[in-house]
Each structure stands twice: as structure tokens, then as C-alpha cells.
Amino acid sequence: MLQILIQGLLLSGLYALIAVGFTLIFSIGRVLNLAYGAYLMIGGYSYFYFSQILGLPKIAGVAIAALIGVATGLLIYRLVVKTLKGDSVAIEIATLILAVVLQAGVVLLFGDASKILLPIIPGVVRVSGAAVTYNVLVATVASWVILISLYLFVRRTHMGRAMQAVSMDMKGAAISGIDPDRVNTVTWGISGALGAVAGVFFASYTQLYPGMWVSPLIIAVAVVIVGGIGSIIGTLIVAHIIGYMEVIVTSAVAPELRGVVTMVLIIGVLVLRPKGLFGREEL
């Protein structure tokens, strides 16, 4: 039981970090950015290239991966989202196609074989008798630090309040003097950075391979659908629901059911409560 509690807490923190960047875009832009999973793939491969191939310090590898994630997010916003402004279906289709294109680019550069990311901090520690790798522990702590920092940014800064205003009423925010385009630009940049950093931790937790973007994308979509709230707090709550469900099922039944749990949860919520568990969307 203790092992399940600890593993669930660790996995939930990682899932929250994976989903929060996706949630920001959905809350403010009202579109599902289906290229979001590719941010994680790009982040993981950027870290791999700069830290394990070029030999740069690991913290530098994470920082560069985050910057590349920002650039990717901004490019997608400028070249795709602004061009298809107002057509959410076209944006979703275009971003999904972009994810596939980016995957093909990764295959050309790095091949399609799986790679192992070396732990950011190697070793194992025992927490109340449960064995936990330092790498997963660092990922969880980093996740919480990033999520708390993002929450404070949204709640206490001028840009954060502008993001809240745009998420509630874009036209009203524009009338009050807020520039929605600037807010969206910042949001897509932050989302790219969060996705890339989450990709480093996710790849180190699992494996690094070109198709790795699909699983975190499903997790992010699940958080939005199940929560129906589009907020940082809502993301934390739903990430913990999904994380603990997966740990319990994989521990008690079979590890192969990890991804199935999330899919069944999505279908169940869509059938029983289409608006999600919380039924509203706000930052």
C-alpha cells in the first residue's frame, strides 16, 4: 500500500507537469493543440543531443531543451494558429499533422531505435521503506516547483491576470486594453517550454523514441476531458486521479493496462458527463 501511495504521488506530479502546458492553450485559445505531445519528443531529444552526445552539463541540456520548446511553440502559433484563426477544427488537424512531420524529422536525425536517457541524478533512495530512484524524485520535485511557480505567475503578475481575462472573455479583454495576440504568444511560448521540460522527465522515466509523443498527448487530452476545467488546480486534481488509477491497476492487475486505464476513463466521462467532472473552464 505504501509503495502504491508513493508511486502514485510521483507519477501524478509528472502527469500534472505534462498536462498543464496543454491545459493553458486549451483554456486561453479554446483549441486542442495536438502537436503538444511533439513538444515532449523534441524536449527529450534536445536534452539527449546536448547532454549525452555533446556532453554539456545536464542542467544546460534541460535549459536548452526548454528554449527549443519555446521556439517550437511560437513557430506553431505564428505559422499555423494565427493563419487558421477562428477555425478550431482546422487548427487541431494541422497541429496533429505537424506532430507527425516532427516525428519524421526526429527519425531522420536520430533514427527510429529507442534510446535510454541517463538519469539526471543516478541512484535509489528509500522513502518509508519504498524504493524510489533519485531521477523520479527529482522529476516530481521539479514538477511541483514549476507548477507552483506557474500558479503564482498566473495569479500575481500583470501578464498572468491578462491570461485569466482572455481565458474568460477574449473580446471583453481586448476592449479593456489587453492584447490577446500578445497573451497568446506568451502562452504558446510557456506551453512549449513546459512540454519540452516534461519531455525530458518523461523520457527519462520511460524511454526516448520518435513515437513517444502519443502517450503524453493522450494524458494531456484526458486531463482536459476528465477535468473539464482548464485550470492549474484542476490539472493537479485530475492528474492525481489518473496517476493513482494507473498505479493501482498496473500494480494489482497488469502493467500492460497502463494506457488502457486512461482511455477507458476518457470514454466513461464522455458518456456519463460530457462537460467533465468540474464542468467549467477557467485559469
Beta strands, then each sheet from edge to edge (+ up, - down):
strand 1: 124-127
strand 2: 130-133
sheet 1: 1+ 2-
end
